[in-house]
């Protein structure tokens, strides 16, 4: 699979003019996310889409240790399995485990993967957007989570986003929009994805979303909610998402590599606050370490401790584990753009479609990053198996204190 950046154009030439080429253009998103092409796409988004860099700066935060094999097993669907089974069953492309700030395990099963490769993180981006909002509130650029969205985005007056607050978006309780299912043609997320590719604009899609519940009363997972949240952040700070991320977050965690957001093809070009961040697995582990340490890293306060605390779980009944309804799996709760696992440990994870994870257990000082190339955007069985494996790793650490 060489020169994959020209794959779509070459295929279009083969298809010829007319209906074949038109179908290929309309279907390029589906083709690019199908295995095995997806393993290339998810590591080369800057080749197929416009981008804005998130440049690194300052000294690199060391991740000491000698990562070796993890002798961890877990039971899933009546069978005992190993991490090799996990990687095979869930199409892992990279997998990093930090314990106590040290690299204890690192593998790259993906055919284009490696320590310096930046992976498309999809909706794991949402959790990073939440971190940026927390920083903006601490700095006073966003005054309060109770501010209405129209205080920052007056052009949304009269839409479904006239009434919800910043907090409503953080908790996916805006009351705007339909069920986010990627296989339903013509729904909000389908139109949103087409607009990313240049068919219409994101603003047109956002303004067309209908109110379906009273704000603050129902969980409904929505990438469009987080897109609006990213626009609030840009309006409040006067900076693009990428530039604010670089100056206030990325440069402070000691990353090894630049990150980037891919941008919409159509103009005005904009980052996808709910899904276009690309970064290396090790650097995402550094973000996880920041969350595991309560917003402080290497003796430096970057994120308010209370912001991390609200990301570990919310007390609202409709956000607790098992109560999310059709928009979430039963083993999750939600809060602050993070999926929560509840229980005494109150671990939490960022998630992205096709199997992207940033799992944090502050009690164990444990961070796990997993990137994947699932055959489908959502997969309940692969997600359950992944979380089962993460919990097995956590239990072993908690029991033995070492790996």
Buried (B, 14 or more C-beta within 10 A) or exposed (E): EEEBEEBBEEBBEEBEEEEEBEEBBEEBBEBBBEEEBBBBBBBBBBEBBBBBBBBBEEEBBEBEBEBEEBEBEBEBEEEEBBBEBBBEBBBBBBBBBBBBBBBBBBBBBBEBBEBEBBBBBBBBBBBBBBBBBBBBBBEEBBEEBEBBBBBBBEEBEEBBBBBBBBBBBBBBBBBBBBBBBBEEEEBBBBBBBBBBBEBBBBBEBBBEBEBBBEBBEBBBBBBBBBBBBBBBBBBBBEBBBBBBBBBBBBBBBBBBBBBBBBBBBBEEBBBBBBBBBBBBBBBBBBBBBBBBBBBBBBEEEBBBEEBBBBBBBBEBEBBBBEBBEEBBBEBBBBBBBBBBBBEEBBBBBBBBBBBBBBBBBBEBBBBBBBBBBBBBBBBEEBBBBBBBBBBBBBBBBEEEEEB
